[in-house]
Amino acid sequence: MHILDTLKERGFIAQVTYEEELYKQLEKEPTTFYVGFDPTASSLHFGHFIPIIAMAHMQKAGHKPIALVGGGTGMIGDPSGKTDLRKMMTVETIQKNVASIKKQLSRFISFDDGAAMIANNADWLTKLNYLDFLREVGVNFSVNRMLAAECYKQRYERGLTFLEFNYMLMQAYDFLMLFRKYNCTLQMGGDDQWSNMLAGADLIRRKEQKSAFACTFNLLLTSEGTKMGKTEKGALWLDAELCTPYEFYQYWRNIADADVSKCLSMLTFLPMDEVRKLSALQGSEINEAKKVLAYECTKLVHGEEEAEKAQIASAALFEKDGSLDDVPTFIVTPQMLEEDNRLTNLLSLCGLCTSKSDARKMIAQGAIYMDGERVSDVDIRIDAEDIKKEDGLMLRRGKKNHCRLVMQ
């Protein structure tokens, strides 16, 4: 099957430029393509997961990925999908984040023997002469067309800075530079980047009189139309220190029934026959499909060993089968209890609640459980003997968030 047909079948493709020509290009020879990653944090998150999986599909089909880390454009900030000006980061912070992202990407994409590469647009953007840039690149852009682009509409009404207005030109220039340096002829990414990607492909065709293409991916939305990847703690990070393998596993284990099919299609490499078989399960049997989804996603991000641990821990909590060793655990010291042994304090310390006031509110709402029993007293205190039991003291917030307290 043609790689574009594979991506279509699995639900990735949103928009493609010169589709018939791109089909022929990908059939004719191995094609170098790129996906950009904004270094606004030290870790990639779920929003990057779809492009990463698509890159892996493309690489398996024989094409060469370039992961472009925006060390240069990160100094400006992409206005796409944003209603406010992004906070500007220091050069040092950007460099630190770029290094972390490079390390993370290597888990998903093979860089052996030049099968893929990482580039940083700071290598050329930080050396630009502004007058030369305007003469070579700026002359090819219509301000009227730029203002009509979706990525600028929202920001234009609230106030679009000239700093942000440059972003489309910078991203288009990235594509041109990757074309010139590595014969990169295809840019891929989220559908919110469509305007910027069109600008880059058009710039290459104008400046080089050569073919260049853009292909965007669907954003993975819930059945209710909201973006996936948001948890009570914030973004669903791919870094184990920011989101534990168990938390990552539980997120996918608890998605809505209606979202199982598209998640299995887009977030795993399971054959589509198996995806369709699992997606057809009804009633309580759909939970088996969710277990497969959670395991496969966690294995991709954190490795097989961590996925198995998360699976066992989940079974121990929800099916009373397996070991509690890998359930999120917080070690309580005697000193902690001496200073403040109220449950509200321990809920805050272990991370189930964001603060003591949040803990009080959750208890008042009936959302906190201790060893399976709902807590109603906001002033309840915990003694060492309560925690020293064989399995520790199990705390739960709502239906999905657990933490086991054990004594040091």
C-alpha positions as CSV (number, residue, x, y, z in Angstrom):
1,M,0.0,0.0,0.0
2,H,1.2,3.5,-0.8
3,I,2.4,5.4,2.3
4,L,-0.2,8.2,1.7
5,D,-2.9,5.5,1.6
6,T,-1.6,4.0,4.8
7,L,-1.7,7.4,6.5
8,K,-5.2,8.1,5.1
9,E,-6.5,4.7,6.3
10,R,-5.2,5.3,9.8
11,G,-6.8,8.8,9.9
12,F,-3.7,11.0,9.7
13,I,-4.2,13.1,6.5
14,A,-6.0,16.4,6.7
15,Q,-4.7,18.4,3.7
16,V,-2.2,17.8,0.9
17,T,-0.8,20.1,-1.8
18,Y,-0.4,18.8,-5.3
19,E,-1.6,15.4,-4.1
20,E,-1.3,13.5,-7.4
21,E,2.3,14.8,-7.9
22,L,3.2,13.9,-4.4
23,Y,1.9,10.3,-4.9
24,K,4.3,10.0,-7.8
25,Q,7.2,11.6,-6.0
26,L,6.9,9.1,-3.0
27,E,6.7,6.2,-5.4
28,K,9.6,7.3,-7.5
29,E,12.3,7.5,-4.8
30,P,13.1,7.9,-1.1
31,T,12.0,11.4,-0.2
32,T,13.4,13.6,2.5
33,F,10.7,15.3,4.5
34,Y,10.7,17.3,7.7
35,V,8.5,18.0,10.8
36,G,9.2,21.0,13.1
37,F,9.3,20.9,16.9
38,D,8.9,24.1,18.9
39,P,11.3,24.1,21.9
40,T,9.0,25.8,24.4
41,A,9.5,23.1,27.0
42,S,12.2,20.6,28.0
43,S,9.9,17.7,27.0
44,L,7.7,16.8,24.0
45,H,4.0,16.2,24.8
46,F,1.0,14.5,23.4
47,G,0.6,17.2,20.8
48,H,3.8,16.0,19.2
49,F,2.9,12.3,19.4
50,I,0.8,12.3,16.1
51,P,3.6,13.8,13.9
52,I,6.1,11.5,15.5
53,I,4.1,8.4,14.8
54,A,3.5,9.6,11.2
55,M,7.3,10.2,10.8
56,A,7.9,6.6,11.9
57,H,5.4,5.4,9.3
58,M,7.1,7.4,6.6
59,Q,10.5,6.1,7.7
60,K,9.3,2.5,7.6
61,A,8.2,3.2,4.0
62,G,11.7,4.1,3.1
63,H,11.6,7.9,3.4
64,K,14.1,10.1,5.3
65,P,12.8,12.3,8.2
66,I,14.4,15.5,9.4
67,A,13.3,16.6,12.8
68,L,13.7,20.4,12.7
69,V,14.0,21.8,16.2
70,G,13.1,25.5,16.3
71,G,16.0,27.0,18.2
72,G,15.7,30.1,16.1
73,T,11.9,30.5,15.6
74,G,11.5,29.7,19.3
75,M,13.0,33.1,20.0
76,I,9.9,34.6,18.3
77,G,7.0,32.2,19.0
78,D,4.4,30.8,16.6
79,P,1.1,32.7,16.8
80,S,-0.9,29.8,15.3
81,G,-3.8,28.9,17.5
82,K,-2.7,31.4,20.1
83,T,-4.8,34.4,21.3
84,D,-1.9,36.0,23.3
85,L,1.7,36.8,22.7
86,R,3.9,33.9,23.8
87,K,6.4,34.6,26.6
88,M,9.9,35.1,25.1
89,M,12.5,32.6,26.3
90,T,16.2,33.2,26.9
91,V,18.7,31.7,24.5
92,E,20.0,29.5,27.3
93,T,16.6,28.0,28.0
94,I,16.0,27.3,24.3
95,Q,19.3,25.6,24.0
96,K,18.6,23.4,27.0
97,N,15.2,22.5,25.7
98,V,16.6,21.6,22.2
99,A,19.1,19.2,23.8
100,S,16.3,17.5,25.7
101,I,14.1,17.2,22.7
102,K,16.9,15.7,20.6
103,K,17.3,12.9,23.2
104,Q,13.6,12.2,23.3
105,L,13.1,12.0,19.6
106,S,15.7,9.3,19.3
107,R,13.3,6.9,21.0
108,F,10.8,7.0,18.2
109,I,12.9,7.6,15.0
110,S,16.0,5.6,14.0
111,F,19.0,7.8,13.3
112,D,21.3,4.9,12.5
113,D,23.4,5.2,9.4
114,G,21.9,8.5,8.4
115,A,18.3,7.1,8.3
116,A,17.1,10.4,9.8
117,M,18.6,13.6,11.1
118,I,18.0,16.4,13.5
119,A,18.5,20.0,12.4
120,N,18.3,23.3,14.3
121,N,17.0,26.4,12.5
122,A,19.1,28.5,14.8
123,D,22.1,27.4,12.6
124,W,20.9,29.7,9.8
125,L,18.3,32.1,11.3
126,T,20.7,33.5,13.9
127,K,23.1,34.4,11.1
128,L,20.7,36.2,8.8
129,N,21.3,39.7,7.5
130,Y,17.9,41.3,7.8
131,L,18.2,43.4,4.6
132,D,19.4,40.4,2.6
133,F,16.5,38.4,4.1
134,L,13.9,41.0,3.1
135,R,15.3,41.2,-0.4
136,E,15.4,37.4,-0.9
137,V,12.4,36.2,1.0
138,G,10.2,39.2,2.0
139,V,9.6,40.3,-1.6
140,N,7.8,37.0,-2.3
141,F,5.1,37.5,0.4
142,S,1.8,39.5,0.1
143,V,0.8,41.2,3.3
144,N,-2.8,40.9,2.3
145,R,-2.6,37.2,1.8
146,M,-0.7,36.8,5.1
147,L,-3.4,38.6,7.0
148,A,-6.0,36.4,5.5
149,A,-4.2,33.3,6.8
150,E,-6.1,31.5,9.7
151,C,-3.0,31.6,11.9
152,Y,-3.1,35.4,12.0
153,K,-6.8,36.1,12.1
154,Q,-7.4,35.7,15.9
155,R,-4.2,37.5,16.8
156,Y,-4.8,40.3,14.4
157,E,-8.0,41.3,16.2
158,R,-6.3,41.3,19.6
159,G,-3.1,42.8,18.4
160,L,-0.4,41.1,16.3
161,T,3.1,42.2,16.9
162,F,5.6,42.6,14.1
163,L,7.7,40.0,15.9
164,E,5.0,37.4,15.4
165,F,4.3,38.6,11.9
166,N,7.8,37.5,10.9
167,Y,7.1,33.9,11.9
168,M,5.5,32.7,8.6
169,L,8.5,34.1,6.7
170,M,10.9,32.4,9.1
171,Q,9.2,29.0,8.7
172,A,9.0,29.3,4.9
173,Y,12.7,30.1,4.9
174,D,13.4,27.0,7.0
175,F,11.8,24.9,4.3
176,L,13.9,26.7,1.6
177,M,17.1,26.1,3.6
178,L,16.3,22.4,4.2
179,F,15.6,22.1,0.4
180,R,18.9,23.6,-0.4
181,K,21.0,21.8,2.2
182,Y,19.4,18.3,2.1
183,N,17.0,18.2,-0.9
184,C,14.0,18.2,1.5
185,T,10.9,18.5,-0.6
186,L,8.1,17.8,1.8
187,Q,7.0,19.4,5.0
188,M,4.6,17.6,7.4
189,G,2.9,18.7,10.6
190,G,-0.3,19.6,12.4
191,D,-3.2,21.0,10.4
192,D,-2.9,24.3,12.4
193,Q,0.3,24.9,10.4
194,W,-1.3,24.7,7.0
195,S,-0.8,28.4,6.1
196,N,2.8,28.4,7.2
197,M,3.5,25.2,5.3
198,L,1.9,26.5,2.1
199,A,4.1,29.5,2.3
200,G,7.2,27.4,2.5
201,A,6.3,25.1,-0.4
202,D,5.3,28.2,-2.5
203,L,8.6,29.9,-1.7
204,I,10.6,26.9,-3.0
205,R,8.6,26.8,-6.2
206,R,9.1,30.5,-6.7
207,K,12.8,30.7,-5.8
208,E,14.1,27.3,-7.1
209,Q,11.4,26.4,-9.7
210,K,11.3,22.9,-8.2
211,S,8.5,20.8,-6.7
212,A,7.8,21.1,-3.0
213,F,4.9,19.7,-1.0
214,A,3.0,20.2,2.2
215,C,0.9,17.6,4.1
216,T,-0.9,18.2,7.4
217,F,-2.3,15.8,10.0
218,N,-5.6,15.8,11.7
219,L,-5.6,16.9,15.3
220,L,-6.7,14.1,17.6
221,L,-9.9,15.3,19.2
222,T,-12.2,13.5,21.6
223,S,-15.7,12.5,20.6
224,E,-16.9,15.7,22.2
225,G,-14.6,17.8,20.0
226,T,-12.0,18.8,22.6
227,K,-8.2,18.3,22.2
228,M,-6.8,15.1,23.7
229,G,-3.8,15.1,25.9
230,K,-5.0,17.3,28.8
231,T,-4.9,15.9,32.3
232,E,-5.7,17.4,35.7
233,K,-2.0,18.1,36.1
234,G,-1.8,19.7,32.7
235,A,-0.3,18.4,29.4
236,L,0.3,14.7,28.8
237,W,4.1,14.8,28.7
238,L,6.3,12.2,27.1
239,D,8.9,12.6,29.8
240,A,8.6,10.1,32.7
241,E,9.6,12.7,35.2
242,L,6.7,14.9,34.2
243,C,4.1,12.2,33.6
244,T,4.9,8.7,35.0
245,P,4.4,5.6,32.8
246,Y,1.6,4.6,35.1
247,E,-0.2,8.0,34.7
248,F,0.4,7.8,30.9
249,Y,-1.0,4.3,30.8
250,Q,-4.1,5.3,32.9
251,Y,-4.8,8.2,30.6
252,W,-5.3,5.8,27.6
253,R,-7.0,3.1,29.7
254,N,-9.7,5.6,30.7
255,I,-10.6,7.3,27.4
256,A,-14.2,7.3,26.2
257,D,-15.5,4.3,24.3
258,A,-16.1,6.4,21.2
259,D,-12.5,7.4,21.0
260,V,-11.0,3.9,21.0
261,S,-11.0,3.2,17.3
262,K,-9.2,6.4,16.2
263,C,-6.7,6.2,19.0
264,L,-5.8,2.6,18.1
265,S,-5.5,3.6,14.4
266,M,-3.3,6.7,14.9
267,L,-1.3,6.0,18.1
268,T,-0.3,2.4,17.6
269,F,1.3,0.3,14.8
270,L,-1.2,-2.5,15.2
271,P,-2.4,-3.9,11.8
272,M,-5.7,-2.3,10.8
273,D,-7.4,-5.7,10.8
274,E,-6.6,-6.0,14.5
275,V,-7.6,-2.3,15.1
276,R,-11.0,-3.0,13.5
277,K,-11.5,-6.2,15.5
278,L,-10.7,-4.4,18.8
279,S,-12.8,-1.4,17.9
280,A,-15.8,-3.6,17.2
281,L,-16.0,-4.8,20.8
282,Q,-19.1,-3.7,22.6
283,G,-20.2,-3.0,26.2
284,S,-17.7,-4.0,28.9
285,E,-15.6,-5.9,26.3
286,I,-14.4,-2.5,25.0
287,N,-12.2,-2.4,28.1
288,E,-10.0,-5.1,26.6
289,A,-9.4,-2.8,23.6
290,K,-8.5,0.1,26.0
291,K,-6.0,-2.1,27.8
292,V,-4.3,-2.9,24.4
293,L,-4.3,0.8,23.5
294,A,-2.8,1.8,26.9
295,Y,-0.2,-0.9,26.7
296,E,0.9,-0.1,23.1
297,C,1.0,3.7,23.7
298,T,3.0,3.3,26.9
299,K,5.4,0.8,25.3
300,L,6.1,3.2,22.5
301,V,6.8,6.1,24.8
302,H,8.4,4.5,27.8
303,G,9.5,1.0,26.7
304,E,8.1,-2.5,27.1
305,E,9.3,-3.0,30.7
306,E,7.6,0.2,32.0
307,A,4.4,-0.7,30.0
308,E,4.2,-4.1,31.7
309,K,4.7,-2.5,35.1
310,A,2.0,0.0,34.5
311,Q,-0.3,-2.8,33.2
312,I,0.3,-4.8,36.4
313,A,-0.2,-1.8,38.7
314,S,-3.5,-1.0,37.0
315,A,-4.7,-4.5,37.3
316,A,-3.8,-4.5,41.0
317,L,-5.8,-1.4,41.6
318,F,-8.9,-2.0,39.4
319,E,-9.0,-5.8,39.1
320,K,-7.5,-6.9,42.4
321,D,-5.0,-8.9,40.4
322,G,-1.3,-8.2,40.4
323,S,1.3,-6.3,42.4
324,L,0.9,-2.8,43.9
325,D,4.7,-2.2,43.6
326,D,4.3,0.1,40.6
327,V,1.3,2.0,41.7
328,P,2.3,5.7,42.2
329,T,3.8,5.7,45.7
330,F,4.8,8.5,48.1
331,I,7.1,7.9,51.0
332,V,6.0,9.6,54.3
333,T,8.7,10.3,56.9
334,P,8.0,10.6,60.7
335,Q,9.1,14.2,60.4
336,M,6.3,15.0,57.9
337,L,3.7,13.6,60.4
338,E,5.2,15.6,63.2
339,E,5.0,18.8,61.3
340,D,1.5,18.3,59.9
341,N,-0.3,15.0,59.9
342,R,-3.6,16.2,58.5
343,L,-4.8,14.4,55.4
344,T,-5.1,17.7,53.5
345,N,-1.3,18.2,53.9
346,L,-0.5,14.6,52.7
347,L,-2.8,15.0,49.7
348,S,-0.9,18.1,48.8
349,L,2.5,16.6,49.4
350,C,1.8,13.4,47.3
351,G,0.4,15.4,44.4
352,L,-3.1,14.1,44.4
353,C,-4.2,17.7,45.1
354,T,-2.5,20.9,44.1
355,S,-2.6,22.5,47.5
356,K,-4.1,22.1,51.0
357,S,-7.0,24.3,50.0
358,D,-7.6,22.2,46.9
359,A,-7.5,19.1,49.2
360,R,-10.1,20.6,51.5
361,K,-12.3,21.4,48.6
362,M,-12.0,17.9,47.1
363,I,-12.9,16.3,50.5
364,A,-15.9,18.6,50.8
365,Q,-17.1,17.5,47.4
366,G,-16.7,13.8,48.3
367,A,-13.9,13.2,45.8
368,I,-11.3,11.8,48.2
369,Y,-11.2,8.1,49.3
370,M,-8.9,6.4,51.8
371,D,-8.5,2.7,51.5
372,G,-11.7,2.7,49.4
373,E,-13.8,4.6,51.9
374,R,-15.0,8.1,51.1
375,V,-13.5,10.8,53.4
376,S,-16.0,13.4,54.8
377,D,-13.9,15.1,57.6
378,V,-11.7,17.8,56.2
379,D,-9.7,17.9,59.5
380,I,-8.9,14.1,59.7
381,R,-5.4,13.3,60.8
382,I,-3.2,10.4,59.8
383,D,-1.0,8.4,62.2
384,A,2.0,6.3,61.4
385,E,0.1,3.2,62.2
386,D,-2.4,4.1,59.4
387,I,0.4,3.9,56.9
388,K,2.5,1.1,58.2
389,K,0.1,-1.6,56.9
390,E,1.5,-4.2,54.4
391,D,0.1,-2.4,51.3
392,G,0.4,1.1,52.9
393,L,-2.4,3.6,52.9
394,M,-4.2,3.9,49.5
395,L,-5.5,7.4,48.7
396,R,-7.8,8.1,45.7
397,R,-9.0,11.3,44.1
398,G,-12.1,10.7,42.0
399,K,-12.2,7.4,40.0
400,K,-8.8,7.4,38.3
401,N,-6.1,9.1,40.4
402,H,-4.4,7.0,43.0
403,C,-1.4,7.3,45.4
404,R,-0.1,4.8,47.9
405,L,1.4,6.2,51.1
406,V,4.2,4.1,52.7
407,M,6.3,4.9,55.7
408,Q,10.1,5.4,55.4
